[in-house]
């Protein structure tokens, strides 16, 4: 007997200026009126599959049992597949394009157990054009799963080993240097790195030298102090804090570290052990970057 779900958690790059996100919710309401819809975010930057995949990965441990629908789909209406991926013994199904968007969250949920391609037109909306898959393919699939249809009714089974992998960069670390990348800049300007606490060897003390590479604008270095809370930092002092997802982030207290260090997602950051008596947050004259 097919399982019925009662929650649909949604992430997209649709924004709120146009009607796309509202129409998506309207379709879900129409087809599955008893389901609760949770908007994780519709503020992913347009076409940013990498950013969407990271946001979904940060969220997946906290979403309720049910359907997770993620839509960042620059390849819409092409040969890229629309998929539904079952995880956690059937407790969850992730729906979206097979472009790497779902992969990190699927891995964090224990890995794909079954996957299907969403090809059955009986569970889709007829549409004049093929460019709104969220409305016409993904939302109907989510709604029909909430209504109790079996996953395999949506389309043929896929080999889970052949799903598109994610694009999350790996850190390079040894005793003297960590080469990291900015994964995410939040609205407060905190710059999350792809660095876990265990990536810092015992040679790294409280003070850490941060070297930011700007491909066209030069290089800057700053001294950062490892802290537990933003408020432990003095005015203008750069900190390295363990954030709410368990990764290290470059921060300032009530100021934007991303603006101060001119950081954007994808930028390379190198961490090396700093001298214990380094002055907090001092800029060393290595380069003079120009704000991008």
Secondary structure by P-SEA (a helix, b strand, c coil): cbbbbcbbbbbcccccccaaaaaaaaaaaaacccbbbbcccccccccaaaaaaaaaaaccccccccbbbbbbccccccccccbbbbcccccbbbbccccccaaaaaaaaccccccccccccccccccccccccccccaaaaaaaaaacccccccccccccccccccbbbbbbbcccccccccccccccccccccccccccccccccbbbbbbbcccbbbbbbbbbbccccccccccbbbbbbccccbbbbbcccccccccccccccbbbbbccccccccccccccccccccc
